[in-house]
Amino acid sequence: MANPAPIDDVAIGGEVIRLGQFLKFAGLLDSGGDVKEAIIDGLVAVNGEVDRRRGRQLQPGDIVSFDGRRVRVCP
């Protein structure tokens, strides 16, 4: 069984950020169009669960997974 990807911490400079914004801010995706497609296609997970809501509000400690990378939201 493969080890899960290491988790990178990304400071958002606040308490909340929307999933779509965070994917671009963390450098996981480059454009809003790419973000929309990835989320609609079920390729993005939050805390291990697929989430298809681009506007989902992330809190510090949430872990976003996409394309083999895992990124933790930090304040």
Steps between C-alpha positions, in 0.01 A plus 500: 500500500638840403562766761273803474649816357666734750292796611610852410379787719365812326430812708192685376545812715155470656249260645303383194546462125280344234608172344526642148714791620722272706576265209641795304664667802681178595621454142311173446324643194568805285163632383143529615391286206736221603375526859136477392564193283707318764236557768206403276687186387543392864880523492527713816463367854473689828597303811485179298151558355431606140342846503336652192428841655738764369365742762556270797660697781822345622618542858855480638594133533300384196701286258437537128611220265542526124713315246707314759570809709366582846493853636394613849325835553685711759396840635 
